[in-house]
């Protein structure tokens, strides 16, 4: 049997605890009413956060594993994962992820930048999948796709029109010294 790394063992503990807390929340708070999930998902995230040990942000492997667990939870509950919600779960300021992605913090370790870029890509993939598979058009999801990921609607060309202004000769320029 292969010996697991400490990070892998911790990730397994987190996965078990996160799903146990999610089940507990579903049973006690939502009384197993799945229709309430979208309205109370953030409450569940806080409930889970309060029931798990703090995840040290100096262990990017563990954070990356917990992100995958978070995405599994979102998939199970039909919710689109976001970096903001993940930041709440792991008690990390969302701006810290941006700093890692831009290599403004932890510059010497590219794993942080790579992890955040992967997380953003996964969140985008969930959103695109939700948009592609929803029965009704969701203006909220479209707005998120545009604002968070710079996406545009298919068939909508992006053009920037700059109005043409007449070029004036020196004789045509107004005399700004008059009236002063």
C-alpha positions as CSV (number, residue, x, y, z in Angstrom):
1,X,0.0,0.0,0.0
2,X,1.3,3.4,-1.0
3,X,2.0,5.8,1.9
4,X,-0.1,9.0,1.6
5,X,1.4,12.4,2.0
6,X,0.4,14.4,5.1
7,X,-1.4,16.9,2.8
8,X,-3.3,14.0,1.1
9,X,-4.3,12.6,4.5
10,X,-5.4,16.1,5.7
11,X,-7.4,16.5,2.5
12,X,-9.2,13.2,3.1
13,X,-10.1,14.4,6.6
14,X,-11.3,17.7,5.3
15,X,-13.4,16.0,2.6
16,X,-15.0,13.7,5.1
17,X,-15.7,16.5,7.5
18,X,-17.0,18.9,4.9
19,X,-19.5,16.4,3.5
20,X,-20.6,15.3,7.0
21,X,-21.3,19.0,7.9
22,X,-23.1,19.6,4.6
23,X,-25.3,16.6,5.3
24,X,-25.9,17.8,8.9
25,X,-26.8,21.2,7.6
26,X,-29.2,19.7,5.0
27,X,-30.9,17.6,7.7
28,X,-31.1,20.0,10.6
29,X,-31.4,23.4,9.0
30,X,-33.0,22.6,5.6
31,X,-34.9,19.6,6.9
32,X,-33.8,17.8,3.7
33,X,-35.6,20.3,1.5
34,X,-33.3,20.5,-1.5
35,X,-35.3,23.5,-2.9
36,X,-33.8,25.7,-0.2
37,X,-30.2,25.1,-1.2
38,X,-29.7,28.0,-3.5
39,X,-31.2,30.5,-1.0
40,X,-29.1,29.1,1.9
41,X,-25.9,28.0,0.3
42,X,-23.8,30.7,1.9
43,X,-25.3,29.8,5.3
44,X,-24.1,26.3,4.6
45,X,-20.6,27.5,3.7
46,X,-20.3,29.4,7.0
47,X,-21.7,26.4,8.9
48,X,-19.0,24.2,7.3
49,X,-16.3,26.8,7.9
50,X,-17.1,26.9,11.5
51,X,-16.9,23.2,11.8
52,X,-13.6,22.5,10.2
53,X,-10.1,23.4,11.3
54,X,-8.6,26.6,9.7
55,X,-6.8,25.8,6.5
56,X,-3.4,27.3,6.5
57,X,-2.8,29.4,3.4
58,X,0.9,28.6,3.4
59,X,0.0,25.0,2.3
60,X,-1.1,25.5,-1.3
61,X,-1.4,21.8,-1.9
62,X,-3.9,21.4,0.9
63,X,-5.8,24.5,-0.2
64,X,-5.9,23.1,-3.8
65,X,-7.3,19.8,-2.5
66,X,-9.9,21.7,-0.4
67,X,-10.9,23.7,-3.5
68,X,-11.5,20.4,-5.3
69,X,-13.6,19.2,-2.3
70,X,-15.5,22.6,-2.4
71,X,-16.2,22.1,-6.2
72,X,-17.5,18.5,-5.5
73,X,-19.8,20.0,-2.9
74,X,-21.0,22.6,-5.3
75,X,-21.6,20.0,-8.0
76,X,-23.5,17.8,-5.6
77,X,-25.7,20.7,-4.7
78,X,-26.1,22.2,-8.2
79,X,-24.4,25.4,-7.2
80,X,-21.8,27.3,-9.2
81,X,-18.5,27.6,-7.3
82,X,-16.9,31.0,-7.0
83,X,-13.6,32.2,-5.7
84,X,-15.4,34.5,-3.3
85,X,-17.3,31.7,-1.7
86,X,-14.2,29.5,-1.6
87,X,-12.3,32.4,0.1
88,X,-15.0,32.5,2.8
89,X,-14.8,28.8,3.3
90,X,-11.0,28.9,3.8
91,X,-11.0,32.2,5.8
92,X,-8.8,34.0,3.2
93,X,-9.4,37.4,1.9
94,X,-10.5,37.2,-1.7
95,X,-7.9,39.9,-2.6
96,X,-5.2,37.5,-1.5
97,X,-6.1,35.2,-4.4
98,X,-5.7,38.1,-6.8
99,X,-2.3,38.9,-5.3
100,X,-1.2,35.3,-5.8
101,X,-2.5,35.3,-9.3
102,X,-0.6,38.5,-10.1
103,X,2.5,37.3,-8.2
104,X,2.3,40.3,-6.0
105,X,2.5,38.0,-3.0
106,X,4.4,34.7,-2.7
107,X,6.4,35.7,-5.8
108,X,8.9,33.0,-5.3
109,X,6.4,30.1,-5.5
110,X,4.6,29.8,-8.8
111,X,2.3,27.1,-7.4
112,X,0.1,29.8,-5.8
113,X,-0.3,31.6,-9.1
114,X,-1.0,28.4,-11.0
115,X,-3.5,27.2,-8.3
116,X,-5.5,30.4,-8.4
117,X,-5.6,30.4,-12.2
118,X,-6.8,26.8,-12.2
119,X,-9.4,27.7,-9.6
120,X,-10.7,30.5,-11.7
121,X,-10.8,28.3,-14.8
122,X,-12.7,25.6,-12.9
123,X,-15.3,28.2,-11.7
124,X,-15.6,29.5,-15.2
125,X,-16.2,26.0,-16.5
126,X,-18.9,25.4,-14.0
127,X,-20.6,28.7,-15.0
128,X,-20.4,27.8,-18.7
129,X,-21.8,24.4,-18.1
130,X,-24.7,25.9,-16.0
131,X,-25.4,28.4,-18.8
132,X,-25.3,25.7,-21.5
133,X,-27.6,23.4,-19.6
134,X,-30.2,25.6,-18.0
135,X,-33.7,25.6,-19.3
136,X,-34.3,29.3,-18.9
137,X,-32.0,32.2,-19.7
138,X,-30.5,33.5,-16.5
139,X,-29.6,37.1,-16.7
140,X,-27.6,36.8,-13.4
141,X,-25.4,34.0,-14.9
142,X,-24.9,36.0,-18.1
143,X,-23.9,39.0,-16.1
144,X,-21.4,36.9,-14.1
145,X,-20.0,35.4,-17.2
146,X,-19.4,38.8,-18.7
147,X,-18.2,40.6,-15.6
148,X,-16.1,37.9,-14.0
149,X,-14.7,36.1,-17.0
150,X,-14.9,38.7,-19.8
151,X,-17.2,36.5,-21.8
152,X,-19.4,37.8,-24.6
153,X,-22.6,36.4,-26.1
154,X,-22.0,34.3,-29.2
155,X,-22.6,36.2,-32.4
156,X,-22.1,39.6,-30.8
157,X,-19.1,41.2,-32.4
158,X,-17.1,43.4,-30.2
159,X,-16.4,46.6,-32.0
160,X,-15.4,49.9,-30.8
161,X,-16.5,52.8,-32.9
162,X,-14.7,56.1,-32.5
163,X,-16.6,59.0,-34.0
164,X,-14.8,60.8,-36.6
165,X,-14.0,64.3,-35.8
166,X,-13.1,66.8,-38.4
167,X,-9.5,67.9,-38.6
168,X,-9.3,71.6,-38.2
169,X,-6.6,73.8,-39.8
170,X,-4.8,76.5,-37.7
171,X,-7.1,79.1,-39.2
172,X,-10.2,77.2,-38.1
173,X,-9.1,76.8,-34.5
174,X,-10.9,79.1,-32.0
175,X,-8.8,81.9,-30.5
176,X,-8.8,80.9,-26.8
177,X,-7.0,84.1,-25.7
178,X,-10.1,86.2,-26.4
179,X,-12.3,86.6,-23.4
180,X,-9.6,86.0,-20.8
